[in-house]
Amino acid sequence: MGHHSHRKAYQDLQRHIDKLPATMPDTPRTRAILRMLFTPEEAALVSRLPLKPRSSWVIARHLGENPETLKLRLDKLADRGLILDVYNEKKDRTYYCIAPPVVGFVEFSLMRVRDDIDQKTLSHTYEEFFEKDRIFGEQLFGGDTKIGRAIVHEDQLEPDDVSELLTYDRASAIVDEAHALAVGICYCRHKAEHLDHACDAPQRNCLSLNRGAEYVIRHHHAERIDKVEAQELLVQAREHGLVHIADNVKRRVTYICNCCGCCCGQLQAINRYGMEGAVKTSAYMADIDSDKCTGCGRCARKCPVQAIEIRPLPPHIKRKARMYSKIDERVCLG
């Protein structure tokens, strides 16, 4: 009887998550992930939480539970990244709701080193989930409105071009305008480390900004930093050839990921699954200087989304180098 009720709790939770824009398909991998993150009692509670933030008093009345006891349970779930809470400073009141998988409890589970979760087993289950349950990625990255947008590397532009960049197209300006900043562990590279194929790019460079920073700091998913350190992390990311990917908004940016093509989930949607346009491109496009190109292939190896192809030069073109680089503008993120 207990086993049946546990199974129903996770089934109800999956169905509740299915009401969100970022859903999780009903598969063995989904159920395994939910079992690793939620106890049966937690799954039963979260499956009954509202989709939009409500106070603990309203939720308690709806569930027929003691408001004070329920608030303690909700606060613990929020600290573990399993639900979302929104604090209203003017009213001194916290509102709670179910968290989406992405951006939500999936990332929070690996944004810091934790001993309350078997992060290695969870990482392997995530990998199997993304590999076999393709509908999740297709729903997440295949829509008309993209979750993330690439931001051009400012140091690769001519001075006149930099001066013409709008604020929301400059990572340095976005950081300068932020009222709060935090840095955490990159979920993607942390997962890759547990899968034994991590790259040499730094993990501690996942930036949160503004209300996003306040949230992850409050729940200990990340640590507060100042603007100087945030700018240094952006420079470090560019030196490693990482892609700045921010949430696809013009104002009140909440994160800037610094992504590699080998580990990042958003870039892997392009590289592994051929989902062109999974990330909104920057305001620029890469360009090849044909007079300098020797066809060595270094740019193609460096490109994080495999947008550069090395081709043989046509016989009628007389040049010492017999190969040249060609950019696929459908894929290039600029």
TORKOL-4160 file (C-alpha; in steps of 0.2 Angstrom, whole numbers, padded with zeros to 4 digits, m for minus):
334
<pt num="1" X="0000" Y="0000" Z="0000"/>
<pt num="2" X="0014" Y="0012" Z="0005"/>
<pt num="3" X="0023" Y="0008" Z="m0012"/>
<pt num="4" X="0008" Y="0012" Z="m0022"/>
<pt num="5" X="0005" Y="0029" Z="m0013"/>
<pt num="6" X="0024" Y="0033" Z="m0016"/>
<pt num="7" X="0022" Y="0029" Z="m0034"/>
<pt num="8" X="0006" Y="0040" Z="m0035"/>
<pt num="9" X="0015" Y="0055" Z="m0026"/>
<pt num="10" X="0028" Y="0055" Z="m0040"/>
<pt num="11" X="0016" Y="0053" Z="m0054"/>
<pt num="12" X="0005" Y="0067" Z="m0047"/>
<pt num="13" X="0021" Y="0078" Z="m0046"/>
<pt num="14" X="0026" Y="0074" Z="m0064"/>
<pt num="15" X="0008" Y="0078" Z="m0070"/>
<pt num="16" X="0009" Y="0095" Z="m0060"/>
<pt num="17" X="0026" Y="0099" Z="m0068"/>
<pt num="18" X="0018" Y="0095" Z="m0085"/>
<pt num="19" X="0007" Y="0110" Z="m0083"/>
<pt num="20" X="0022" Y="0122" Z="m0084"/>
<pt num="21" X="0030" Y="0128" Z="m0100"/>
<pt num="22" X="0046" Y="0118" Z="m0097"/>
<pt num="23" X="0038" Y="0101" Z="m0094"/>
<pt num="24" X="0046" Y="0084" Z="m0090"/>
<pt num="25" X="0039" Y="0069" Z="m0100"/>
<pt num="26" X="0032" Y="0054" Z="m0090"/>
<pt num="27" X="0047" Y="0042" Z="m0093"/>
<pt num="28" X="0057" Y="0031" Z="m0081"/>
<pt num="29" X="0071" Y="0044" Z="m0081"/>
<pt num="30" X="0059" Y="0057" Z="m0076"/>
<pt num="31" X="0053" Y="0047" Z="m0061"/>
<pt num="32" X="0071" Y="0042" Z="m0056"/>
<pt num="33" X="0076" Y="0061" Z="m0056"/>
<pt num="34" X="0061" Y="0065" Z="m0045"/>
<pt num="35" X="0064" Y="0051" Z="m0033"/>
<pt num="36" X="0082" Y="0057" Z="m0031"/>
<pt num="37" X="0077" Y="0075" Z="m0027"/>
<pt num="38" X="0060" Y="0073" Z="m0018"/>
<pt num="39" X="0055" Y="0061" Z="m0004"/>
<pt num="40" X="0038" Y="0054" Z="m0006"/>
<pt num="41" X="0030" Y="0066" Z="0006"/>
<pt num="42" X="0039" Y="0081" Z="m0002"/>
<pt num="43" X="0033" Y="0075" Z="m0019"/>
<pt num="44" X="0015" Y="0074" Z="m0012"/>
<pt num="45" X="0016" Y="0092" Z="m0005"/>
<pt num="46" X="0024" Y="0100" Z="m0021"/>
<pt num="47" X="0011" Y="0091" Z="m0032"/>
<pt num="48" X="m0002" Y="0102" Z="m0024"/>
<pt num="49" X="0007" Y="0119" Z="m0024"/>
<pt num="50" X="0000" Y="0133" Z="m0035"/>
<pt num="51" X="0008" Y="0137" Z="m0052"/>
<pt num="52" X="0009" Y="0155" Z="m0047"/>
<pt num="53" X="0016" Y="0162" Z="m0030"/>
<pt num="54" X="0004" Y="0162" Z="m0016"/>
<pt num="55" X="0007" Y="0165" Z="0003"/>
<pt num="56" X="0009" Y="0150" Z="0015"/>
<pt num="57" X="m0007" Y="0156" Z="0023"/>
<pt num="58" X="m0017" Y="0154" Z="0007"/>
<pt num="59" X="m0008" Y="0138" Z="0003"/>
<pt num="60" X="m0012" Y="0131" Z="0020"/>
<pt num="61" X="m0030" Y="0135" Z="0019"/>
<pt num="62" X="m0031" Y="0127" Z="0003"/>
<pt num="63" X="m0022" Y="0111" Z="0009"/>
<pt num="64" X="m0030" Y="0111" Z="0026"/>
<pt num="65" X="m0014" Y="0112" Z="0035"/>
<pt num="66" X="m0006" Y="0122" Z="0049"/>
<pt num="67" X="0001" Y="0138" Z="0042"/>
<pt num="68" X="0016" Y="0139" Z="0053"/>
<pt num="69" X="0021" Y="0121" Z="0051"/>
<pt num="70" X="0018" Y="0122" Z="0032"/>
<pt num="71" X="0029" Y="0137" Z="0031"/>
<pt num="72" X="0044" Y="0128" Z="0039"/>
<pt num="73" X="0042" Y="0114" Z="0026"/>
<pt num="74" X="0041" Y="0126" Z="0012"/>
<pt num="75" X="0056" Y="0136" Z="0017"/>
<pt num="76" X="0066" Y="0120" Z="0018"/>
<pt num="77" X="0061" Y="0115" Z="0001"/>
<pt num="78" X="0065" Y="0132" Z="m0006"/>
<pt num="79" X="0083" Y="0132" Z="0002"/>
<pt num="80" X="0086" Y="0115" Z="m0007"/>
<pt num="81" X="0080" Y="0123" Z="m0024"/>
<pt num="82" X="0065" Y="0111" Z="m0025"/>
<pt num="83" X="0052" Y="0125" Z="m0025"/>
<pt num="84" X="0052" Y="0144" Z="m0029"/>
<pt num="85" X="0049" Y="0157" Z="m0016"/>
<pt num="86" X="0047" Y="0176" Z="m0019"/>
<pt num="87" X="0050" Y="0188" Z="m0004"/>
<pt num="88" X="0040" Y="0204" Z="m0004"/>
<pt num="89" X="0050" Y="0217" Z="0006"/>
<pt num="90" X="0036" Y="0230" Z="0008"/>
<pt num="91" X="0024" Y="0217" Z="0015"/>
<pt num="92" X="0037" Y="0207" Z="0023"/>
<pt num="93" X="0029" Y="0191" Z="0016"/>
<pt num="94" X="0035" Y="0176" Z="0006"/>
<pt num="95" X="0025" Y="0168" Z="m0008"/>
<pt num="96" X="0028" Y="0151" Z="m0014"/>
<pt num="97" X="0025" Y="0140" Z="m0030"/>
<pt num="98" X="0031" Y="0125" Z="m0039"/>
<pt num="99" X="0048" Y="0127" Z="m0048"/>
<pt num="100" X="0051" Y="0122" Z="m0066"/>
<pt num="101" X="0064" Y="0110" Z="m0071"/>
<pt num="102" X="0074" Y="0123" Z="m0081"/>
<pt num="103" X="0078" Y="0136" Z="m0076"/>
<pt num="104" X="0074" Y="0128" Z="m0059"/>
<pt num="105" X="0077" Y="0113" Z="m0048"/>
<pt num="106" X="0088" Y="0104" Z="m0061"/>
<pt num="107" X="0101" Y="0118" Z="m0061"/>
<pt num="108" X="0100" Y="0121" Z="m0042"/>
<pt num="109" X="0104" Y="0103" Z="m0039"/>
<pt num="110" X="0122" Y="0105" Z="m0046"/>
<pt num="111" X="0125" Y="0124" Z="m0043"/>
<pt num="112" X="0135" Y="0119" Z="m0027"/>
<pt num="113" X="0143" Y="0104" Z="m0020"/>
<pt num="114" X="0131" Y="0095" Z="m0009"/>
<pt num="115" X="0130" Y="0080" Z="0002"/>
<pt num="116" X="0111" Y="0078" Z="0003"/>
<pt num="117" X="0111" Y="0072" Z="m0015"/>
<pt num="118" X="0120" Y="0059" Z="m0024"/>
<pt num="119" X="0127" Y="0071" Z="m0037"/>
<pt num="120" X="0136" Y="0058" Z="m0047"/>
<pt num="121" X="0121" Y="0047" Z="m0049"/>
<pt num="122" X="0110" Y="0061" Z="m0052"/>
<pt num="123" X="0122" Y="0068" Z="m0066"/>
<pt num="124" X="0122" Y="0051" Z="m0075"/>
<pt num="125" X="0103" Y="0051" Z="m0074"/>
<pt num="126" X="0102" Y="0068" Z="m0081"/>
<pt num="127" X="0113" Y="0063" Z="m0095"/>
<pt num="128" X="0102" Y="0048" Z="m0099"/>
<pt num="129" X="0087" Y="0059" Z="m0098"/>
<pt num="130" X="0093" Y="0072" Z="m0110"/>
<pt num="131" X="0099" Y="0059" Z="m0122"/>
<pt num="132" X="0084" Y="0048" Z="m0122"/>
<pt num="133" X="0070" Y="0059" Z="m0118"/>
<pt num="134" X="0073" Y="0071" Z="m0133"/>
<pt num="135" X="0055" Y="0079" Z="m0131"/>
<pt num="136" X="0061" Y="0089" Z="m0116"/>
<pt num="137" X="0075" Y="0097" Z="m0126"/>
<pt num="138" X="0064" Y="0100" Z="m0141"/>
<pt num="139" X="0051" Y="0109" Z="m0130"/>
<pt num="140" X="0064" Y="0119" Z="m0121"/>
<pt num="141" X="0075" Y="0125" Z="m0135"/>
<pt num="142" X="0064" Y="0122" Z="m0151"/>
<pt num="143" X="0051" Y="0136" Z="m0148"/>
<pt num="144" X="0050" Y="0153" Z="m0157"/>
<pt num="145" X="0055" Y="0162" Z="m0141"/>
<pt num="146" X="0073" Y="0157" Z="m0135"/>
<pt num="147" X="0077" Y="0155" Z="m0117"/>
<pt num="148" X="0095" Y="0162" Z="m0119"/>
<pt num="149" X="0104" Y="0174" Z="m0131"/>
<pt num="150" X="0122" Y="0175" Z="m0135"/>
<pt num="151" X="0132" Y="0191" Z="m0131"/>
<pt num="152" X="0146" Y="0196" Z="m0142"/>
<pt num="153" X="0164" Y="0196" Z="m0136"/>
<pt num="154" X="0168" Y="0215" Z="m0135"/>
<pt num="155" X="0186" Y="0212" Z="m0137"/>
<pt num="156" X="0184" Y="0205" Z="m0154"/>
<pt num="157" X="0176" Y="0221" Z="m0161"/>
<pt num="158" X="0183" Y="0237" Z="m0168"/>
<pt num="159" X="0182" Y="0252" Z="m0156"/>
<pt num="160" X="0168" Y="0260" Z="m0167"/>
<pt num="161" X="0158" Y="0245" Z="m0166"/>
<pt num="162" X="0159" Y="0243" Z="m0147"/>
<pt num="163" X="0154" Y="0261" Z="m0145"/>
<pt num="164" X="0138" Y="0257" Z="m0155"/>
<pt num="165" X="0133" Y="0242" Z="m0145"/>
<pt num="166" X="0117" Y="0244" Z="m0135"/>
<pt num="167" X="0118" Y="0241" Z="m0116"/>
<pt num="168" X="0109" Y="0225" Z="m0117"/>
<pt num="169" X="0122" Y="0218" Z="m0130"/>
<pt num="170" X="0137" Y="0221" Z="m0119"/>
<pt num="171" X="0141" Y="0209" Z="m0105"/>
<pt num="172" X="0152" Y="0222" Z="m0096"/>
<pt num="173" X="0138" Y="0235" Z="m0096"/>
<pt num="174" X="0125" Y="0223" Z="m0090"/>
<pt num="175" X="0136" Y="0219" Z="m0075"/>
<pt num="176" X="0140" Y="0237" Z="m0072"/>
<pt num="177" X="0121" Y="0241" Z="m0071"/>
<pt num="178" X="0117" Y="0226" Z="m0060"/>
<pt num="179" X="0112" Y="0230" Z="m0042"/>
<pt num="180" X="0117" Y="0213" Z="m0035"/>
<pt num="181" X="0129" Y="0200" Z="m0042"/>
<pt num="182" X="0134" Y="0182" Z="m0037"/>
<pt num="183" X="0144" Y="0168" Z="m0044"/>
<pt num="184" X="0141" Y="0149" Z="m0043"/>
<pt num="185" X="0147" Y="0133" Z="m0050"/>
<pt num="186" X="0142" Y="0130" Z="m0068"/>
<pt num="187" X="0129" Y="0116" Z="m0068"/>
<pt num="188" X="0134" Y="0109" Z="m0085"/>
<pt num="189" X="0153" Y="0108" Z="m0081"/>
<pt num="190" X="0149" Y="0101" Z="m0064"/>
<pt num="191" X="0138" Y="0088" Z="m0071"/>
<pt num="192" X="0152" Y="0084" Z="m0084"/>
<pt num="193" X="0165" Y="0082" Z="m0070"/>
<pt num="194" X="0154" Y="0068" Z="m0062"/>
<pt num="195" X="0153" Y="0060" Z="m0080"/>
<pt num="196" X="0172" Y="0060" Z="m0081"/>
<pt num="197" X="0173" Y="0071" Z="m0097"/>
<pt num="198" X="0175" Y="0088" Z="m0089"/>
<pt num="199" X="0184" Y="0101" Z="m0100"/>
<pt num="200" X="0198" Y="0113" Z="m0093"/>
<pt num="201" X="0186" Y="0128" Z="m0093"/>
<pt num="202" X="0183" Y="0135" Z="m0075"/>
<pt num="203" X="0167" Y="0129" Z="m0066"/>
<pt num="204" X="0166" Y="0144" Z="m0054"/>
<pt num="205" X="0159" Y="0157" Z="m0067"/>
<pt num="206" X="0140" Y="0155" Z="m0068"/>
<pt num="207" X="0135" Y="0173" Z="m0065"/>
<pt num="208" X="0118" Y="0178" Z="m0057"/>
<pt num="209" X="0112" Y="0196" Z="m0057"/>
<pt num="210" X="0099" Y="0208" Z="m0049"/>
<pt num="211" X="0084" Y="0198" Z="m0042"/>
<pt num="212" X="0092" Y="0182" Z="m0048"/>
<pt num="213" X="0108" Y="0185" Z="m0038"/>
<pt num="214" X="0098" Y="0190" Z="m0023"/>
<pt num="215" X="0088" Y="0173" Z="m0024"/>
<pt num="216" X="0103" Y="0162" Z="m0026"/>
<pt num="217" X="0113" Y="0171" Z="m0012"/>
<pt num="218" X="0098" Y="0169" Z="0000"/>
<pt num="219" X="0097" Y="0151" Z="m0004"/>
<pt num="220" X="0116" Y="0148" Z="m0004"/>
<pt num="221" X="0117" Y="0142" Z="m0022"/>
<pt num="222" X="0130" Y="0155" Z="m0025"/>
<pt num="223" X="0141" Y="0168" Z="m0016"/>
<pt num="224" X="0140" Y="0187" Z="m0018"/>
<pt num="225" X="0153" Y="0196" Z="m0028"/>
<pt num="226" X="0157" Y="0214" Z="m0033"/>
<pt num="227" X="0157" Y="0221" Z="m0050"/>
<pt num="228" X="0176" Y="0220" Z="m0051"/>
<pt num="229" X="0177" Y="0202" Z="m0049"/>
<pt num="230" X="0162" Y="0199" Z="m0061"/>
<pt num="231" X="0171" Y="0209" Z="m0074"/>
<pt num="232" X="0186" Y="0198" Z="m0071"/>
<pt num="233" X="0176" Y="0182" Z="m0073"/>
<pt num="234" X="0170" Y="0189" Z="m0090"/>
<pt num="235" X="0187" Y="0192" Z="m0096"/>
<pt num="236" X="0193" Y="0175" Z="m0090"/>
<pt num="237" X="0178" Y="0167" Z="m0099"/>
<pt num="238" X="0183" Y="0175" Z="m0115"/>
<pt num="239" X="0201" Y="0170" Z="m0113"/>
<pt num="240" X="0194" Y="0152" Z="m0112"/>
<pt num="241" X="0184" Y="0154" Z="m0128"/>
<pt num="242" X="0167" Y="0153" Z="m0119"/>
<pt num="243" X="0151" Y="0160" Z="m0125"/>
<pt num="244" X="0142" Y="0173" Z="m0114"/>
<pt num="245" X="0124" Y="0167" Z="m0114"/>
<pt num="246" X="0111" Y="0178" Z="m0104"/>
<pt num="247" X="0092" Y="0176" Z="m0102"/>
<pt num="248" X="0083" Y="0183" Z="m0117"/>
<pt num="249" X="0078" Y="0199" Z="m0110"/>
<pt num="250" X="0083" Y="0217" Z="m0113"/>
<pt num="251" X="0080" Y="0223" Z="m0095"/>
<pt num="252" X="0084" Y="0216" Z="m0078"/>
<pt num="253" X="0095" Y="0202" Z="m0084"/>
<pt num="254" X="0096" Y="0188" Z="m0071"/>
<pt num="255" X="0110" Y="0177" Z="m0077"/>
<pt num="256" X="0125" Y="0176" Z="m0088"/>
<pt num="257" X="0131" Y="0159" Z="m0091"/>
<pt num="258" X="0149" Y="0156" Z="m0098"/>
<pt num="259" X="0147" Y="0141" Z="m0109"/>
<pt num="260" X="0158" Y="0129" Z="m0118"/>
<pt num="261" X="0152" Y="0119" Z="m0133"/>
<pt num="262" X="0157" Y="0102" Z="m0125"/>
<pt num="263" X="0147" Y="0103" Z="m0109"/>
<pt num="264" X="0134" Y="0117" Z="m0110"/>
<pt num="265" X="0116" Y="0110" Z="m0112"/>
<pt num="266" X="0111" Y="0125" Z="m0123"/>
<pt num="267" X="0126" Y="0123" Z="m0135"/>
<pt num="268" X="0124" Y="0104" Z="m0135"/>
<pt num="269" X="0106" Y="0106" Z="m0141"/>
<pt num="270" X="0115" Y="0113" Z="m0157"/>
<pt num="271" X="0130" Y="0102" Z="m0157"/>
<pt num="272" X="0123" Y="0085" Z="m0153"/>
<pt num="273" X="0105" Y="0087" Z="m0159"/>
<pt num="274" X="0106" Y="0099" Z="m0173"/>
<pt num="275" X="0094" Y="0111" Z="m0166"/>
<pt num="276" X="0099" Y="0127" Z="m0175"/>
<pt num="277" X="0093" Y="0142" Z="m0166"/>
<pt num="278" X="0092" Y="0134" Z="m0149"/>
<pt num="279" X="0101" Y="0150" Z="m0143"/>
<pt num="280" X="0097" Y="0167" Z="m0150"/>
<pt num="281" X="0112" Y="0174" Z="m0160"/>
<pt num="282" X="0121" Y="0190" Z="m0154"/>
<pt num="283" X="0120" Y="0206" Z="m0164"/>
<pt num="284" X="0135" Y="0201" Z="m0174"/>
<pt num="285" X="0141" Y="0187" Z="m0186"/>
<pt num="286" X="0159" Y="0180" Z="m0187"/>
<pt num="287" X="0169" Y="0184" Z="m0202"/>
<pt num="288" X="0184" Y="0177" Z="m0211"/>
<pt num="289" X="0198" Y="0187" Z="m0217"/>
<pt num="290" X="0201" Y="0178" Z="m0234"/>
<pt num="291" X="0218" Y="0187" Z="m0236"/>
<pt num="292" X="0224" Y="0180" Z="m0220"/>
<pt num="293" X="0216" Y="0163" Z="m0220"/>
<pt num="294" X="0227" Y="0148" Z="m0223"/>
<pt num="295" X="0214" Y="0135" Z="m0220"/>
<pt num="296" X="0223" Y="0128" Z="m0205"/>
<pt num="297" X="0207" Y="0123" Z="m0197"/>
<pt num="298" X="0211" Y="0132" Z="m0180"/>
<pt num="299" X="0195" Y="0142" Z="m0180"/>
<pt num="300" X="0184" Y="0127" Z="m0184"/>
<pt num="301" X="0192" Y="0118" Z="m0169"/>
<pt num="302" X="0189" Y="0133" Z="m0158"/>
<pt num="303" X="0171" Y="0137" Z="m0163"/>
<pt num="304" X="0159" Y="0131" Z="m0149"/>
<pt num="305" X="0144" Y="0127" Z="m0161"/>
<pt num="306" X="0154" Y="0119" Z="m0176"/>
<pt num="307" X="0148" Y="0134" Z="m0187"/>
<pt num="308" X="0165" Y="0134" Z="m0197"/>
<pt num="309" X="0169" Y="0121" Z="m0210"/>
<pt num="310" X="0186" Y="0119" Z="m0219"/>
<pt num="311" X="0184" Y="0117" Z="m0238"/>
<pt num="312" X="0196" Y="0114" Z="m0252"/>
<pt num="313" X="0199" Y="0130" Z="m0263"/>
<pt num="314" X="0192" Y="0129" Z="m0280"/>
<pt num="315" X="0205" Y="0124" Z="m0293"/>
<pt num="316" X="0203" Y="0141" Z="m0303"/>
<pt num="317" X="0208" Y="0151" Z="m0288"/>
<pt num="318" X="0227" Y="0153" Z="m0287"/>
<pt num="319" X="0233" Y="0154" Z="m0269"/>
<pt num="320" X="0247" Y="0146" Z="m0259"/>
<pt num="321" X="0234" Y="0139" Z="m0246"/>
<pt num="322" X="0223" Y="0126" Z="m0254"/>
<pt num="323" X="0210" Y="0126" Z="m0240"/>
<pt num="324" X="0199" Y="0140" Z="m0234"/>
<pt num="325" X="0186" Y="0143" Z="m0220"/>
<pt num="326" X="0167" Y="0144" Z="m0223"/>
<pt num="327" X="0155" Y="0151" Z="m0209"/>
<pt num="328" X="0138" Y="0143" Z="m0208"/>
<pt num="329" X="0127" Y="0159" Z="m0204"/>
<pt num="330" X="0112" Y="0148" Z="m0199"/>
<pt num="331" X="0122" Y="0141" Z="m0184"/>
<pt num="332" X="0134" Y="0155" Z="m0180"/>
<pt num="333" X="0131" Y="0164" Z="m0163"/>
<pt num="334" X="0142" Y="0179" Z="m0167"/>
